[in-house]
Amino acid sequence: MKITMRFGLFLLFLTVVLMGTWQGAKAFEYDLAGRPAIGPADAPVHIVEVSDYQCRHCAKAAPILHEVVKQYGDLVRVTVVSITVNGPYSEMAAEFALTAFDHGKFEQAHIEMFANQSNLSLEYLVALGKKLGIPEAEVRDNIKNHKHRNILKKNFSLVIDELELEYTPTIYINDFKSHGVKSADFYRYYINQVLKAENIASPVGEVPKPSESDTPQTSQPGIVPPDMIYPVAALKPVDSQIKVKVGQQAPDFELPIVGAPGQTVRLSDYRGKKNIVLSFVPAAWTPACSAQWPEYNENRTQFNELDTMIIGISVDNVPTLFSWTMTMGLAWFKVASDFYPHGQVSELYGILRSNGESERAVIVIDKQGIIRYIDVHDINTRPDMGVLIQELQKLQ
């Protein structure tokens, strides 16, 4: 996720890439006291992972990085700097991670939370704590009382004020910086470069230099900058009573299409032609919503292969949705406004919340117009993309 802009650092990095030189043997120079770390303090390679537990890119990058690190044993130390800007559960998850670190269970907690990113509720964290041998009372008290907030504040200051980072995840390998999701060989190559500078043999052998397509980029499409995102507190996970059920004919509707003045979309337009995913989101310009729909863009090929069209629905008005979706770079699926009469389709399906927003709901409808899957999800987290793909595959 984009954090801020720093063009000068990009130019410096671009110069290094174009010259084909390596200047990454120096250590990371900032104070990291109190942050969770894995590996010996005197390791020649020090990796700093800046991430957020509700960042979808971090959830993809962290498992790759940590599997690579295991191959290097005591030659690598990883320090994790958690920030909390990607969703209502970010701070709660980061607090739990620090509690797990107090108990020597950080690495397992770190990876498991990313693997279960669509369910980071308090109940999930309590259950994970029990699995790791952390007392339930301690988990609840630490989250309620923000025991480690001082460290999280220092993290934010380090990331924004000192490092002036642009994205999560950002990974430092000694003083070499990259952002976004990279391949395992990308990390191996740059770890090896540090070891070469120290005349230490790599336990994984030679790794080819990454191609240009696997080097840090200046931007990540589909990201809403956090200074444009409205911060929201955690809400009641579900606040409505569903009116439809699996196996019934999906109620038809007609809504105005965002970006196509005067045009509308009807569910029945796709009868006999396409499977449909109705993706209801609560509000534009909010953290989890601004991450959920871009993820559909990333998986466009799979949706096409599964003969599926997405209709995204929000109770926001058309101009607001137009600005938001253009910022995210959405183009291929339909986005519709359920603004007026307010929430009529959300109410028709039984997912209009008491505050006038819709639930975060995903409904799969087959080509015959029959509802095959319903997920009225915890509004504070994104639904699991893998689960949605599996449900669509069942229709083939």
For each residue, the residues with C-beta under 8 A, 3 or more apart:
1: 52 55 57 85 86 167 168 220 223 226 291
2: 166 167 219 220 223 224 225 226
3: 85 159 160 165 166 167 168 225 226
4: 160 164 165 166 225 227
5: 166
6: 9 10 164 165 166
7: 10 11
8: 11 12
9: 6 12 13 164 177
10: 6 7 13 14 218
11: 7 8 14 15
12: 8 9 15 16
13: 9 10 16 17 177 216
14: 10 11 17 18
15: 11 12 18 19
16: 12 13 19 21 22 23
17: 13 14 20 212 215
18: 14 15
19: 15 16
20: 17
21: 16
22: 16 25 176 193 197
23: 16 26 175 176
24: 173 174 175 176 190 193 194 197
25: 22 174 175 193 194 197 198
26: 23 29 174 175
27: 46 174 175
28: 32 46 48 172 174 175
29: 26 175
30: 158 162 163
31:
32: 28 35 37 48 79 81
33:
34: 151 154
35: 32 79 80 81 151 155
36: 79 80 97 98 101 106 110
37: 32 41 77 78 79 80
38: 69 77 78 79 106 107
39: 43 69 74 76 77 78
40: 43 74 77
41: 37 77
42:
43: 39 40 46 74 75 76 77
44: 75 194 195 198 200
45: 72 75 76 77 173 174 191 194 195
46: 27 28 43 76 77 79 172 173 174
47: 65 69 76 77 78 79 171 172 173 191
48: 28 32 78 79 81 171 172
49: 62 65 78 79 80 81 169 171
50: 81 83 159 163 165 168 169 170 171 172
51: 55 58 61 62 80 81 82 83 168 169
52: 1 55 58 82 83 84 85 86 87 90 94 168
53: 58 82 86 89 90 93 94 97 113 114 117 120
54: 86 87 88 89 90 93 117 120 287 288 291 381 382
55: 1 51 52 58 59 86 168 169 291
56: 59 60 117 291 295 382
57: 1 60 61 167 168 169 180 181 220
58: 51 52 53 55 61 62 114 168 169
59: 55 56 62 63 114 115 117
60: 56 57 63 64 181
61: 51 57 58 64 65 169 171 180 181 182
62: 49 51 58 59 65 66 110 111 114 169
63: 59 60 66 67 111 114 115
64: 60 61 67 68 181 182 183 184 187
65: 47 49 61 62 68 69 78 171 187
66: 62 63 69 70 78 107 110 111
67: 63 64 70 71 184
68: 64 65 71 72 184 187 188 191
69: 38 39 47 65 66 72 76 78 187
70: 66 67 73
71: 67 68 188 203 204
72: 45 68 69 75 76 191 202 203 204
73: 70 76 203
74: 39 40 43
75: 43 44 45 72 191 195 200 203
76: 39 43 45 46 47 69 72 73 191
77: 37 38 39 40 41 43 45 46 47
78: 37 38 39 47 48 49 65 66 69
79: 32 35 36 37 38 46 47 48 49
80: 35 36 37 49 51 97 106 110
81: 32 35 48 49 50 51 155 158 159
82: 51 52 53 94 97 98 152 155
83: 50 51 52 90 94 152 155 156 159 168
84: 52 90 91 94 152 156
85: 1 3 52 90 168 226 229 287
86: 1 52 53 54 55 90 168 287 288 291
87: 52 54 90 287 288 291 380 381
88: 54 232 233 234 235 287 288 380
89: 53 54 92 93 120 121 234 380 381
90: 52 53 54 83 84 85 86 87 93 94 287
91: 84 94 95 146 149 152
92: 89 95 96 120 122 125 143 234
93: 53 54 89 90 96 97 113 120 125
94: 52 53 82 83 84 90 91 97 98 148 152
95: 91 92 98 99 142 143 146 147 148 149 152
96: 92 93 99 100 109 113 125 128 129 139 142 143
97: 36 53 80 82 93 94 100 101 106 109 110 113
98: 36 82 94 95 101 102 106 142 147 148 151 152
99: 95 96 102 103 129 134 138 139 142 147 148
100: 96 97 103 105 106 108 109 110 129 132 134
101: 36 97 98 104 105 106 109
102: 98 99
103: 99 100 132 133 134
104: 101
105: 100 101 108 109 132 133 134
106: 36 38 80 97 98 100 101 109 110
107: 38 66 110 111
108: 100 105 111 112 132
109: 96 97 100 101 105 106 112 113 128 132
110: 36 62 66 80 97 100 106 107 113 114
111: 62 63 66 107 108 114 115
112: 108 109 115 116 128
113: 53 93 96 97 109 110 116 117 120 128
114: 53 58 59 62 63 110 111 117
115: 59 63 111 112
116: 112 113 119 120 124 128
117: 53 54 56 59 113 114 120 381 382 384
118: 377 378 381 382 383 384 387
119: 116 124 378 381
120: 53 54 89 92 93 113 116 117 124 125 380 381
121: 89 124 125 237 378 380 381
122: 92 125 126 140 143
123: 126 127
124: 116 119 120 121 127 128
125: 92 93 96 120 121 122 128 129 139 143
126: 122 123 129 130 136 139 140
127: 123 124 130 131
128: 96 109 112 113 116 124 125 131 132
129: 96 99 100 125 126 132 134 135 136 138 139
130: 126 127 133 134 136
131: 127 128
132: 100 103 105 108 109 128 129
133: 103 105 130
134: 99 100 103 105 129 130 138 139
135: 129 138 139
136: 126 129 130 139 140
137: 140 141
138: 99 129 134 135 141 142
139: 96 99 125 126 129 134 135 136 142 143
140: 122 126 136 137 143 144
141: 137 138 144 145 147
142: 95 96 98 99 138 139 145 146 147 148
143: 92 95 96 122 125 139 140 146
144: 140 141
145: 141 142
146: 91 95 142 143 149
147: 95 98 99 141 142
148: 94 95 98 99 142 151 152
149: 91 95 146 152 153
150: 153 154
151: 34 35 98 148 154 155
152: 82 83 84 91 94 95 98 148 149 155 156
153: 149 150 156 157
154: 34 150 151 157 158
155: 35 81 82 83 151 152 158 159
156: 83 84 152 153 159 160
157: 153 154 160 161 162
158: 30 81 154 155 161 162 163
159: 3 50 81 83 155 156 162 163 165
160: 3 4 156 157 163 164 165
161: 157 158 164
162: 30 157 158 159
163: 30 50 158 159 160 170
164: 4 6 9 160 161
165: 3 4 6 50 159 160 168 170 179
166: 2 3 4 5 6 170 179
167: 1 2 3 57 170 179 180 220 223
168: 1 3 50 51 52 55 57 58 83 85 86 165 179
169: 49 50 51 55 57 58 61 62 179 180 181
170: 50 163 165 166 167 177 178 179
171: 47 48 49 50 61 65 177 178 179 182 187
172: 28 46 47 48 50 175 176 177
173: 24 45 46 47 176 178 187 190 191 193 194
174: 24 25 26 27 28 45 46 194
175: 23 24 25 26 27 28 29 172
176: 22 23 24 172 173 190 193 194
177: 9 13 170 171 172 216
178: 170 171 173 182 186 190 215 216
179: 165 166 167 168 169 170 171 216 217 220
180: 57 61 167 169 216 217 220
181: 57 60 61 64 169
182: 61 64 171 178 186 187 210 214
183: 64 186 187 210 214
184: 64 67 68 187 188
185: 188 189 207 208 210 214
186: 178 182 183 189 190 210 214
187: 64 65 68 69 171 173 182 183 184 190 191
188: 68 71 184 185 191 192 202 204 207
189: 185 186 192 193 207 208 209 210
190: 24 173 176 178 186 187 193 194
191: 45 47 68 72 75 76 173 187 188 194 195 202
192: 188 189 195 196 202 204 206 207
193: 22 24 25 173 176 189 190 196 197
194: 24 25 44 45 173 174 176 190 191 197 198
195: 44 45 75 191 192 198 200 201 202
196: 192 193 199 200 202
197: 22 24 25 193 194
198: 25 44 194 195
199: 196
200: 44 75 195 196
201: 195
202: 72 188 191 192 195 196 205 206 207
203: 71 72 73 75
204: 71 72 188 192 207
205: 202
206: 192 202
207: 185 188 189 192 202 204
208: 185 189
209: 189
210: 182 183 185 186 189 214 215
211: 214 215
212: 17 215
213:
214: 182 183 185 186 210 211
215: 17 178 210 211 212
216: 13 177 178 179 180
217: 179 180 220
218: 10
219: 2 223
220: 1 2 57 167 179 180 217 223
221: 294 297 329
222: 294 297 298 328 329 330
223: 1 2 167 219 220 290 294 328
224: 2 228 229 285 290 324 327 328
225: 2 3 4 228 229
226: 1 2 3 85 229
227: 4
228: 224 225 285 327
229: 85 224 225 226 285 286 287 290
230: 283 285 286
231: 287
232: 88 235 283 286 287
233: 88
234: 88 89 92 380
235: 88 232 239 379 380
236: 239 379
237: 121 378 379 380
238: 359 376 378 379
239: 235 236 353 354 355 359 379
240: 350 351 352 353 354 359 376
241: 350
242: 245 349 350 351 374 376
243: 348 349 350
244: 248 250 251 349 350 363 371 374
245: 242 248 371 374
246: 371 372 373 374
247: 370 371
248: 244 245 370 371
249: 369 370 371
250: 244 267 276 278 363 365 369 370 371
251: 244 267 348 349
252: 266 267 268
253: 266 267 344 345 348
254: 264 265 266
255: 264 265 313 336 337 338 345
256: 263 264 318 336 337
257: 260 263 264 265 334 335 336
258: 318 321 322 325 335 336 337
259: 322 325 326 335
260: 257 263
261:
262:
263: 256 257 260
264: 254 255 256 257 336
265: 254 255 257 269 311 334 336
266: 252 253 254 269
267: 250 251 252 253 270 271 276 278 311 365 369
268: 252 271 369
269: 265 266 273
270: 267 273 274 276 309 367
271: 267 268 367 368 369
272: 367 368
273: 269 270 367
274: 270 307 308 309 367
275: 306 307 308 309 364 365 366 367 392 395
276: 250 267 270 308 309 310 311 364 365
277: 303 308 309 310 311 362 363 364 365 388 392
278: 250 267 311 313 349 361 362 363 365
279: 292 293 296 310 311 312 313 361 362
280: 313 314 346 349 351 358 359 360 361 362 363
281: 289 292 293 312 313 314 358 360
282: 286 289 314 315 353 357 358 359 360 379
283: 230 232 286 289 314 315 316 357
284: 289 290 314 316 320 321 323 324
285: 224 228 229 230 289 290 320 324
286: 229 230 232 282 283 289 290
287: 54 85 86 87 88 90 229 231 232 290 291
288: 54 86 87 88 291 292 360 379 380 381 382
289: 281 282 283 284 285 286 292 293 314 360
290: 223 224 229 284 285 286 287 293 294 324 328
291: 1 54 55 56 86 87 287 288 294 295 382
292: 279 281 288 289 295 296 360 382 383
293: 279 281 289 290 296 297 312 325 328 330 335
294: 221 222 223 290 291 297 298 328 329 330
295: 56 291 292 298 299 382 385
296: 279 292 293 299 300 303 310 312 330 333
297: 221 222 293 294 300 328 329 330 331 332
298: 222 294 295
299: 295 296 302 303 385 389
300: 296 297 303 304 332
301: 304 305
302: 299 305 306 389
303: 277 296 299 300 306 308 309 310 333 392
304: 300 301 307 308
305: 301 302
306: 275 302 303 389 392 393 395 396
307: 274 275 304 367
308: 274 275 276 277 303 304 392
309: 270 274 275 276 277 303 333 334
310: 276 277 279 296 303 333 334
311: 265 267 276 277 278 279 333 334 335 336
312: 279 281 293 296 330 333 334 335 336
313: 255 278 279 280 281 335 336 337 338 345 346 358
314: 280 281 282 283 284 289 321 335 337 338 358
315: 282 283 337 338 339 342 343 346 352 356 357 358
316: 283 284 320 321 324 337 339
317: 320 321 337 339 340
318: 256 258 321 322 337 339
319: 322 323
320: 284 285 316 317 323 324
321: 258 284 314 316 317 318 324 325 335 337
322: 258 259 318 319 325 326
323: 284 319 320 326 327
324: 224 284 285 290 316 320 321 327 328
325: 258 259 293 321 322 328 330 335
326: 259 322 323 329 330
327: 224 228 323 324
328: 222 223 224 290 293 294 297 324 325
329: 221 222 294 297 326
330: 222 293 294 296 297 312 325 326 333 335
331: 297
332: 297 300
333: 296 303 309 310 311 312 330
334: 257 265 309 310 311 312
335: 257 258 259 293 311 312 313 314 321 325 330
336: 255 256 257 258 264 265 311 312 313
337: 255 256 258 313 314 315 316 317 318 321 340
338: 255 313 314 315 342 343 344 345 346 358
339: 315 316 317 318 342
340: 317 337
341: 344
342: 315 338 339 356
343: 315 338 346 347 352 356 358
344: 253 338 341 347 348
345: 253 255 313 338 348 349
346: 280 313 315 338 343 349 351 352 358 359
347: 343 344 350 352
348: 243 251 253 344 345
349: 242 243 244 251 278 280 345 346 361 363
350: 240 241 242 243 244 347
351: 240 242 280 346 358 359 361 376
352: 240 315 343 346 347 356 357 358 359
353: 239 240 282 356 357 358 359 379
354: 239 240
355: 239
356: 315 342 343 352 353
357: 282 283 315 352 353
358: 280 281 282 313 314 315 338 343 346 351 352 353 361
359: 238 239 240 280 282 346 351 352 353 376 377 379
360: 280 281 282 288 289 292 376 377 378 379 381 382 383
361: 278 279 280 349 351 358 374 375 376 377
362: 277 278 279 280 373 374 375 377 383 388
363: 244 250 277 278 280 349 371 373 374 375
364: 275 276 277 371 372 373 374 388 391 392 395
365: 250 267 275 276 277 278 369 370 371 372
366: 275 369 370 372 395
367: 270 271 272 273 274 275 307 395
368: 271 272
369: 249 250 267 268 271 365 366
370: 247 248 249 250 365 366
371: 244 245 246 247 248 249 250 363 364 365 374
372: 246 364 365 366 391 394 395
373: 246 362 363 364 391
374: 242 244 245 246 361 362 363 364 371
375: 361 362 363 383 387 388
376: 238 240 242 351 359 360 361
377: 118 359 360 361 362 381 382 383
378: 118 119 121 237 238 360 381
379: 235 236 237 238 239 282 288 353 359 360
380: 87 88 89 120 121 234 235 237 288
381: 54 87 89 117 118 119 120 121 288 360 377 378
382: 54 56 117 118 288 291 292 295 360 377 385
383: 118 292 360 362 375 377 387 388
384: 117 118 387 388
385: 295 299 382 388 389
386: 389 390
387: 118 375 383 384 390 391
388: 277 362 364 375 383 384 385 391 392
389: 299 302 306 385 386 392 393
390: 386 387 393 394
391: 364 372 373 387 388 394 395
392: 275 277 303 306 308 364 388 389 395 396
393: 306 389 390 396
394: 372 390 391
395: 275 306 364 366 367 372 391 392
396: 306 392 393
